[in-house]
C-alpha cells in the first residue's frame, strides 16, 4: 500500500472558510475518484505534541493506492502534475508531499 501525505498551510491571502468549503466538497470528491485510490482523508491539525507546541502544518491530506505502479501512473501523469502545481502555487504556502510505503497497518475491528 502506498500513502501520499500532504502537510500544508494556506497562503495568507487565501480565505480559510472558502478553502474549507471547496476542500470538503469538490476537492474531496476529486480525491476520492482518482484512479486506484482506496482511501483518502483530510484533517485540520489543531494540536501538537509536546503540549503547548503549535502545529507546524494546519492541514493534512492523505490518499492511498494499492501499489507503487498505480500510484505513479496516476500521480505523475502530466496533466495531473500540471493541475497539482497550479493549485499548490495558487493556494499553498509551506507544504510537503510525502510518499510512503505502508509496512504495517491495524484497523479497529467492529
Secondary structure, 3 states (H helix, E strand, C coil): CEEEEEEEEECCCCCHHHHHHHHHHHHHHHHHCCCCEEEEEEEECCCCCCCCCCCCCCEEEEEEECCHHHHHHHHCCHHHHHHHHHHHHHHEEEEEEEEEECCCCCCCCC
